[in-house]
Amino acid sequence: MNFLGHCLFSDQTPEALAGSLWPDFGLRPNNNASKVFLAHFDRHQAIDKFTDQCDELEPMRLKLRPVFRKTSPLVIDVLIDHYLAKHWSSHHPVPLEQFASQCYQHLDQFNEFPMSKRFEQTLFWMTKQDWFNAYAQPEGIEQALTGMSRRIRFETPLATHAHQACSLVAGYDECFSDYLNSLTQHLNKQD
């Protein structure tokens, strides 16, 4: 899953949210990071490992792989956020607009130690363009995938085929739902 999903499965504090997103921008800190930060850093990695290996997403992997090749896992991560944003009220009691605003504020308040320049830039654009709410629309997913394609150092079909991502998995809501239920059970066993 991408940023929205990791924030959904995070405690809503600056340290927890920053820890939940940090693995996408850097290594596990060796300094005196708080237990909350480190627990959420580790949770992010557990979520990513589970997502990459879970059977519930295999039908989508098979559907996306011919088009997106080795970037299919990235596409699935973003599409999970698309599913969450579209069906937000089924997954969280706070409206998405309010949840997004709170997450952006908490992330901006993180001051345990400096963020990487890339994390700071991503947070700036995430907030300015309100990515969490944008994920609900196919255009938001297309924009997210096109942005990712600029940061990848090898030739990728992400930008060329970003407009197809949502339509390719249009009938896969049950896969997303089953995946999220399995992930929730998996994380509850770890806690």
Salt bridges, closest charged atoms under 4 A:
ASP11 OD2 - HIS40 NE2 3.51
ASP24 OD1 - HIS44 NE2 3.27
ASP42 OD2 - ARG28 NH2 2.92
ASP48 OD1 - HIS6 NE2 3.12
ASP48 OD2 - HIS44 NE2 2.91
GLU58 OE1 - ARG61 NH1 2.91
ASP173 OD2 - HIS87 NE2 3.47
ASP191 OD2 - ARG43 NH2 2.69
